Amino acid sequence: MSRIFIVFIMFGVGVILLILCKSIFFNSYASYYSGVVGSVLAAFFAAFLVWVAWEELGKISKTSSADFIHRLNKDFFTDETRILVSLIDCGALEFRNLDNDEIESSDDIEPRPYFKVSQDRLGKTKLPDEIIQHFSGKEYYSTWEVDDFLGHFEDIGMLEQRKIVDFQMVYDAFSWYLETIWNDDNIKEYIRYCRKDEKATRIDSAFYNQFQYITIKCLEYDAIHHGPCMWWWKLKRRFCGPKIDLEI
């Protein structure tokens, strides 16, 4: 049940109680609280109830959102994801898509693409040898391993779009990771590969559409969060998501 719907319910209950109890509250002072004055006081009282309910619901919502963000952080920041983030940030995780002409397939099984760690790119980072060795502990990553990694961002987008977590908390905790991973050419090439047969489908059924949604929302926020149009952007984004496309 959404926060606004709960507030409307409480507002309705408050108004009903005021109507039912009007004789108790106002009859003893009819000369003072009659007509317009009584109505104004009743309206103020109802508005106060709504404000209190809104504040309390806001606290509950923020607490719940913070708990989800804490869990997402705990699940996301593991040794393997740190290595993958570092490799992508260095441009050292290369997508390799094997065409049917490059490798002989058997039993009509299409060759699977994979990711290769580029030692040349790691060497150009000028990082200490110990760090490079740590990053290059694996030479290859399967697409399933990368899917597990990207699935974190898909979950974040889904939870934010359903209003389970607060966007500002998502932005503060994950925007750099979302934007860095999304803007990597190899990751985009892999997502295009995943979507190669989805040209005519809706974006909300496409591979990594939630990842794309939340990243674009963060990028939009980057562009305007110091400008005067913030209130309009928040209002617009409350009722519709960012404009996203299958073509990336």
C-alpha positions, 0 to 999 in steps of 0.5 A: 500500500503506497504512502499517499494512499494511506494518508488519504485513508487517514484523512478520510477517517479524521474527517468522519470522526470530526463529523461524528463527534461534532456535537461533542466538541462544538455544542458547548461553545456554539456561540464561538464555534459555529458556522464558518469558524467551526468548519475552518477549525475542523479543516485545520484539525484534519490537515494537522492529522494528515501532516502528522500521518505524512511525517510518520509514514515518511520516517517509516519509509526512510527507515525501510529504505535505509535497511534495503540500501544496507542489505544491497551494500552488504551483498554488493561489496564483495571481493569478486565484485570489487575486482570486476569494478576495478577491471571495468574502471581500468578498461581491462575487462574485454568482451569476446563474442565468438561468431560461428565462423570462428569456432566449430559448434556441435549439436547445434549449440551456439558458441558462448561469448566470454570476458577476457582480462587484458594484461596490457590494459592493466599494465598501462594503469601503472598500478603496483605489481601486487595490485595487478596480480590481484586483479589478474588472478583470473584470466577469463570470466564467463557471461554467467559470472558477469550476469551475477555482477550486473544483477545487483544493478538490475535489483537496485533499479527494480527496487527504486522503480517500485518505490521500495528504496529512496532514489536519493539513497540509491544515488548517494550509494551507487551512482558512481558504480552505476554510471561507470559500469553502464558507460563501459564499452565492453559492458554495452557491447555485451548488453547489445549482444543480449538484446540482439533478438529483441529489436521489436520488444518493449523496453520493460522486457529487455535484458537489463532494462532496470539497470538502464532505467536507474543509470539514466535517472542518475545521469539526469540527476547529475545534469540538473541537481544544482539547477532551478528545475529540480522540483519539476524533474522530481515531479515528472520522475515521480509519475514517469521514468526516464526515456530509455531505448533498446538502442544503446 
